[in-house]
């Protein structure tokens, strides 16, 4: 009975951590484009360049962030400090307007934000172990998307009354709630050996594999390429929609962008629950194929109309694609690195690879917009997404050991 109570307490702590951290972990996201366009009258190419700089910084920080989470027992403190840095960087934006200073604040935010994904995944794996990890990740993503929908709904309503600057103060409030939530995760509940992907052995002498496994696990590398193409196509879509909305009606731009986010997040909730409940039974690849197929369809549909309600409606498809991808990503990485002790550094490395795609996406889209217009940019992104789907279809194997024989990596003893 005491174990059940402890498990329930741990689940609730993870639930609230994912819920409140949802808005903090991505910084300002699409609201940055609206703020710079509406308040500082920046050009789309300049907005895209700032977002690209931040994205490149994030990708460079991802692998070291994963390595840090693998090594440190202070995972909860890392999450709290990172949340403070992200929010502090964003709160400086109303006080500055130069390109250099704005780029600097977003660079700091990107570095701090790089620890959230591996830290949450590690805390989860350290509490649940590998057998219950899939279902718990689905629950993590459910509360993450619910938190995003909640914060976006608040941001949209408050911004309509008080202006786009209100999103900064909303983030500050959610950061405080995130720090309270992470402190409610009992430190003794986290098994730090399980958290990095190592199993306990009778002799207790298991050591992490050498980092060369990242370059020799061909399935892991192929999955990284698929992820990079997915985010190269996906990252710029919502910012482009935000800019189109701002051109139609500047006053409604932030509320309608919030509507886009809320609509997608509400769809992501059942998608994450479905992945958590059925990914062991059905396998990973069927879900991946659906998620990757939705993205080119979404890009093509954006060009059919500039009606704000149509754009918000199409954004619902993002809930399917991103909802599936977000839930499956740490699960597939766990499949491919189980027993190596390099789960978090691998998670960080793959996040770095797809962050490269996400970082390049706004810059490429911004250049296409300036030279050929928004429709051409959406179709370009849709073409990239179609290539990613084909690669998943023909080349990526099933990674679940229950559906197929999972690729294995034999650990070699190396320093941690």
N, C-alpha and C positions, 0 to 999 in steps of 0.2 A: 504493500500500500504506500509506503514511504517513497519507493522508487517511482511509482506512478505519479505521485504528487510532484516529485522532483522533475520528472520528464515533462509534466504539464507546465510547470514553472519555467523550465528551459524553453519550451515551445512558445510560451507567451512572451518571454523576453526577446526571442528571435523575431517573433511576429511584429512587435512594436519597433524593434530596431530597424527592420526592413521597411516598415510603414513610414516612419519619420525621416529616415535617411534617404528615402527615394528622391526627394526634391533636392537634397543637399549634394548628393554624389555626382550629379551631372552639372553642377554650377547653374548658370543662367540658361544654358541650352538655347532654344530658339528665341527666348526673350532678349538675348543679347543683340540679335539682328534687329529686332523691333526697336529696342532702346537706341541703338546707334543710328538707325535710319530716322526715327521720329524726333529724337532729342538733339542729336548732333548733325543730322542731315548728311551722314556718310554715304558714299557711293557703294553699290553692291560689291564691286571688286575689292574695295578696302575692307568691308565687313568680312568678306570671304577670306581675305589675307590674314586678318586677325584670328579668325577661327582656325585657319590652317596652321598658323604659328603655334597656337595653343595645342592643337591636335598633334603636331610633330613633337612638341615637348612631352605630351602625355605618352606618346608611343616610346620615346626614349626612356621614360621613367618606369614603364610597366614591368619590364623584366627585373630590374633591381628591386622594385616594390614587391614582386612575388618572392624573390630571394629573401628579402627582409622578413616577410610574413612566415616563410619556411623556418627561419632561424629564431625569431623572437618569441618569447612567451608572453610578451606584453601586447598582445593583439588588440585588446580592448582599448588600451591607451593610444595605440596608433590610430584607431578609428576616430577617437575623440579629438586628437590633435589635428588630424587631417580635416575633420569637419569644421573646426575653428578657422583653419587656414583658408579653406575654400570660401567660407562665408565672409571672412575679413577682407579677402581680395575683392569680392563682389561689392561689398559695402563702400569701397573706395571709388567706384565708378561714378557716382553722382558728383564727386569732387574733382574729377579730372576729365579732360576731353582730347588730349593729344594722342596721336596714334601710338607713340612709343610707350607712354604710361599705361594706356589701355591694354596694349599687347603684354606689358610686364605683369599687370594684375592677372590677366587670363593665363599667363604662363605659370605663375605661382599656383593658381587654382588648379591647373592641369596636373602639375606635379603632385600636389596633395591628393587630388582625386584619384590618382592612379592606384592607391592602396586599397580603395574600398572593395573592389570586386574580389581580389585574392583574400582579403581579410575576412569578409563575410563568408566566402566559400570555405576558408580554413576553419573558422569558428564553427560553422555548420558541420563539416566533416569530423572535427574533433569532438563534437557533442554526440552526433548520431552514429558515427562509423560508416563504412562503405555500404552496408546492406540497406540502411534506411535513408541513405543520402538522396536517392532519386526523388522519393516522395517529399522529403523535407525541402529540397530545392524547388519543387513545384509550389510548395507552400510559401517559401521565401519570395518567389516571384509574384505570387498572388498578392501578398501584402505589399510588395514593392510597387506593383501596378496600382493597387488601391490607394496607396500613399501618393503616387504621382497624380492620379485622378483627383484626389481630395485637394492637393496643393494647387493644381492647375485651375480647379473650379474656384477656389478662393482667390487666386491671382487674377483670374478673369473678372470676377465680380468687383474686387477691390480696385483693380486698375481702371475699370470703367468709371468709377467714382473719383479716384484720387490720382489717376495717371499711371504710366508704366513704371515709375520709380518705386511703387509699392512692393514690387516683387522682391526687392532687396531686403526689406524689413520682414517679409514673410519668411524668407530663407533664414534669417537670423533666429526667428522664433522656432523654426523647425530644427535648427542646429542644437538649440538648448534641449529640445525634447529628445533629439537623437543621443546626446551625451547622457541624459538621464536613463534612456533605454539601454545603452551599452553597459552602463554600470550595473544594471539589473541582471546581466548575464553572469552567473557565478564563475569566477576564474577556475575553481576546482573542477568544474564540469567539462572543461576543454582538455582533451587528451592531445597534447601537442605532437606526439608521434603519429597518431592517426590523422591529425590535422594536416600533416605534410605528405600523407599518402603512404606511410610505412605501416606495416602490420607488426603486432607484438609476436615475438618468438619465445620459445621456452628458455633459450639462453640469453635473450635480451640483447644480442649483439648485432642486430640488423642495422646496416648503414645505408645512407642514401646512395643512389646510383650517381655515376659521373654525369656532369652536365652535357657530355657528348651525346647522350640519348636524345636530346632535342634535335640533333642533326641526323640521327640514324633511324628515327622512327618515321618511316615514310608516310604512314597514314596520318600521323600528327601533322607533318608538313603539308600534306594535301588538304587536310581540314583547315589549316591556317590560310592557305591560298583561297579556299572557298569563302572563309570568313572575311578576308580582306576585300574580295570582290563584292560581297554582300554589303559591306559598310561603305565601300566606295560608291555604290549605287544609292544607298539608303540615306546617308548622313545629311545630304544637302536638300533632300526633298521637302522636309517640313520648313526649314528656313526659307526656301524659295516660295513655298505657299504663304508663309508669313509676310514676305515682301510683297507678294501680289495682293494680299488682303490689305496691307498698309496703303498701297496705291489706290485701291478702290475706296476705302474709308479709313482714314488714319485713326479716328476715334474708336472704331470698332476693331482695329487690328489686333490688339492684345486680347480682348475678350474672345474674338473668333479663333485666335491661335490657341487660347486656353480650351475652347470648345473642341478643336482638333485633337489636342492632347487628351482631354477627358474622354472623348469618343474612342480613341485608340486604346487608352488604358483600360476602359471598361470592357473592351473586347479581350484584352490581354489577360484579364483575371481568369475567365473560364479556360482560356488556352493554356495558361500555366498550370491550372488544376488538372486539366486533361493530360498534359505531359507528365506531371508528377504521378498520376494514377495509372497511366497506361504505357509509359515508355518502357517499363520492364517487360510487359506482356507483348506489346506490338513491335518493340524494337525502336531504335533511334531514327533510322533512315526514312521510313514513311513520313514521320513528322518533319524531318528536314526538307524533304521534297515539297511538301505543302508550303512550308515557310518560304522557301526559295522561289517557288512558282508565283506566289502572291506579289512579290516585289516588282517584276517587270509589268505585270498587269496594272498595278497601281500607278506606275510612272506613265503608262500609256493613257490611262483614264484621266489624269490631270489635265491633259491638253484639250479635252472635249468641251470644257466650259470654264469661264472665269467666275461663274456664280458662286458666291461665298458658301451657300448651302451645299452645292455640289462638291466643292473642295473639302468641306468638313465631312461629307458623306464618304468620299473616296478615302479619307484618312482613316476610316474605320478598318480598311484593309490592313493598315499598318499594325493594328492590334493582333491580327492573325499571324502575320510574318514575324514581327519583332517579338510577339509573345512566345511563339514557339522557339525562336532562336535564343532568346534570353534564358529560357528555362533549360534548353538542351545543352548550351555551350559548356557550362561546368561539368555536366554529366558526361559528355563525350570526352572531355579532357581527363576526367577521373577514370573512365574506361581505359584510355590509352596510356595512362601513367600509373595505374594501381600497382602498389608494391615497390615503386621506385624511390619513394621519398622525395620526389620532385614535382608534386602536384601543383603547388602554388607558383613556383618559378615557371613551370610550363604554362599555367594559366596566365601568368603575367606576360610570358613571351608571345603567346597567341593573341592576347589582348593587344600587345604592342603591334603585331602584324595587322590586325584588323583596324587598330587605331590609325595606322598609316593610311589605309583606305578612307577612313572617316575624316582624317586630316586633309587629304587631297581633295575630297569630294566638294566642299564648299568653294575652294579656290577654282577648281575646274568648272564647276557649275556657274560661278560668277563670271568667268571669262566667256563662257558660251552665251550667257544672258546678254552681256554687253555687245557681243558680236552678232548674235542671231536671234535673241529673244528667249522668253521663258519656255515656250513650247519646245524649242530645240534642246534646251537644257534638260527638260523632263524626258524627252525621247532618248537623249544620250545616256542618261542614267538608267532608263529602262533597258537599253541595249546591253549595258554592263551587267545588269541583273539577270538578263536572259543567259548570258555566258556563264554566270555563276551557277544557275540552275542546271545547265547541261553538264557542267563539271561534276556536280553532286550526283546527277543521274547516272552518268557512265563510269565514273572513276572512284567515288567514295564508297568503301564497303560498310557494312553494318558493324557497329562497334560493341553492341551489347553481347555479353557472353551467353545470355540466355537465348538470343535469337540466332547467333552465329558464333563461330569461334573468334573471340576478340583477339586483335593483335597483341602480342606480349613483348615486353622488354625485360631482359635479364639484368638486374641491377649489378653494377660493379662497385666495389667499395671505393669510396672517395670521401674526402672531407666535406663537411656540411657547410 
